């Protein structure tokens, strides 16, 4: 009987160590979004090592790593470089593209359409229950267009918001969904 108790005690200790390492690794992995800023490198390394050695996500059916986007870089260029007259409103039209970099180091470009007189902002902040990667603001002749790249509820999206000059209503379009 005492031999069975010893085996059970060893199994409980091994399972407890496994779950403890898995829990601590998951906490460090998910809470240190910006490795250089959120956690010192040794802590981040130990957390990621524990996370990956124990099989990754603490809740496999609710996988936070489903979206592996790490960075979004905006690319704004003239839609028609041949136009030289500022009197033509198409002179101000710009092509908007987003270069999305994933955790595996691959970058994919998504063409998002055109807008007029745009400026971009890259970020990695929490805003309104979303992890925002960047925004593009465009404004020309009483109409506004905005692009936003973010993670919300485990999914990555790039959305376009078009404001009407007539009534101020905003039309939302989902351009990219990963």
C-alpha positions in Angstrom: 0.0 0.0 0.0 2.8 2.4 0.9 4.4 1.8 -2.5 1.2 3.0 -4.3 1.1 6.1 -2.1 4.8 6.9 -3.1 3.9 6.4 -6.8 0.8 8.6 -6.5 2.8 11.3 -4.6 5.5 11.3 -7.3 2.8 11.6 -10.0 1.2 14.5 -8.1 4.5 16.3 -7.7 5.4 15.9 -11.4 2.0 17.1 -12.6 2.1 20.0 -10.1 5.6 21.0 -11.4 4.4 20.7 -15.0 1.3 22.8 -14.4 3.2 25.4 -12.5 5.8 25.8 -15.2 3.1 25.9 -17.8 1.1 28.6 -15.9 4.1 30.8 -15.2 5.4 30.5 -18.8 1.9 31.4 -20.2 1.6 34.4 -17.9 5.0 35.8 -19.0 4.4 34.9 -22.7 1.0 36.6 -22.9 1.8 39.6 -20.8 5.1 40.6 -22.3 3.9 41.9 -25.6 6.9 44.2 -26.2 9.9 42.0 -25.0 12.4 44.8 -24.5 9.9 47.0 -22.6 7.6 44.7 -20.6 10.0 42.1 -19.3 13.8 41.9 -18.9 15.3 39.4 -21.5 16.2 36.7 -18.9 12.6 36.6 -17.5 11.1 36.7 -21.0 13.5 33.8 -22.1 12.6 31.7 -19.1 8.9 32.4 -19.6 8.9 31.5 -23.3 11.0 28.4 -22.7 8.5 27.2 -20.1 5.6 28.1 -22.4 6.9 26.2 -25.4 8.3 23.2 -23.5 5.0 22.5 -21.9 3.0 22.6 -25.1 2.1 26.3 -25.6 -1.3 27.7 -24.6 -2.7 27.1 -21.2 -6.1 26.6 -22.7 -5.6 24.9 -26.1 -9.3 25.4 -27.2 -8.9 29.2 -26.5 -5.6 29.8 -28.2 -4.3 33.3 -27.9 -1.6 32.6 -30.5 -4.1 32.1 -33.3 -3.3 35.6 -34.5 0.5 36.0 -34.7 0.7 39.6 -36.1 3.6 41.4 -34.5 3.8 44.7 -36.5 1.9 46.7 -39.2 3.8 49.2 -41.4 1.8 51.5 -43.6 2.7 52.3 -47.2 1.2 55.5 -48.7 2.1 56.6 -52.2 0.5 58.6 -55.0 -2.2 56.7 -56.8 -1.3 58.4 -60.2 2.2 59.9 -60.3 1.6 61.1 -63.8 -0.8 63.8 -62.7 1.0 67.1 -62.1 -1.8 69.6 -61.9 -3.0 70.4 -58.4 -6.3 71.6 -59.9 -7.3 68.0 -60.6 -8.7 66.4 -57.4 -7.2 63.0 -58.4 -3.8 64.6 -57.9 -4.4 64.2 -54.1 -5.4 60.5 -54.3 -3.1 58.1 -52.6 -2.8 54.3 -52.6 -2.9 52.8 -49.1 -1.2 49.4 -48.3 -0.4 47.7 -45.1 2.7 45.4 -44.6 1.7 42.9 -41.9 4.6 41.1 -40.2 3.8 37.9 -38.4 5.6 36.1 -35.6 7.4 33.8 -38.0 9.1 36.9 -39.6 7.0 36.8 -42.9 5.6 40.1 -44.2 2.6 40.3 -46.5 1.3 43.4 -48.2 -2.4 44.1 -48.3 -3.7 46.7 -50.7 -6.4 48.6 -49.0 -7.6 51.0 -51.7 -7.3 54.7 -52.2 -8.0 57.8 -50.1 -7.0 61.5 -50.2 -4.4 63.4 -48.2 -3.4 60.7 -45.7 -1.0 60.5 -42.8 -0.1 57.3 -40.9 0.7 56.4 -37.3 2.3 53.1 -36.2 1.7 52.1 -32.6 1.3 49.2 -30.3 -1.2 50.3 -27.7 -4.3 49.2 -26.1 -7.2 51.4 -27.1 -10.9 50.7 -26.5 -10.3 47.0 -25.6 -8.2 46.5 -28.8 -4.5 46.2 -29.3 -4.0 48.9 -32.0 -1.1 48.4 -34.4 -1.6 51.6 -36.4 -3.9 54.1 -38.0 -4.1 56.1 -41.2 -6.1 59.4 -41.2 -7.2 60.9 -44.5 -9.1 64.2 -44.8 -10.0 66.1 -48.0 -12.9 68.4 -48.9 -15.1 67.7 -45.9 -14.8 63.9 -46.2 -12.7 61.8 -43.9 -11.4 58.3 -44.2 -9.6 56.3 -41.5 -7.9 52.9 -41.6 -7.2 51.0 -38.4 -5.2 47.8 -37.8 -5.9 46.0 -34.5 -6.4 42.7 -32.6 -9.7 42.2 -30.8 -11.0 39.0 -29.3 -8.2 36.9 -30.7 -8.5 38.0 -34.4 -6.6 40.5 -36.4 -8.5 43.0 -38.5 -7.9 46.1 -40.7 -11.0 48.2 -41.1 -11.8 51.3 -43.2 -14.1 54.0 -41.9 -15.6 56.4 -44.4 -17.3 59.5 -43.1 -20.1 61.0 -45.2 -19.9 64.8 -46.0 -23.7 65.0 -46.2 -24.8 63.7 -42.8 -21.6 62.7 -40.9 -22.5 59.0 -40.8 -19.6 56.5 -40.8 -19.5 53.4 -43.0 -17.3 50.6 -41.7 -15.7 48.1 -44.1 -13.6 45.1 -43.0 -10.7 44.9 -45.4 -8.4 42.2 -43.9 -9.4 39.5 -41.4 -6.9 37.0 -40.1 
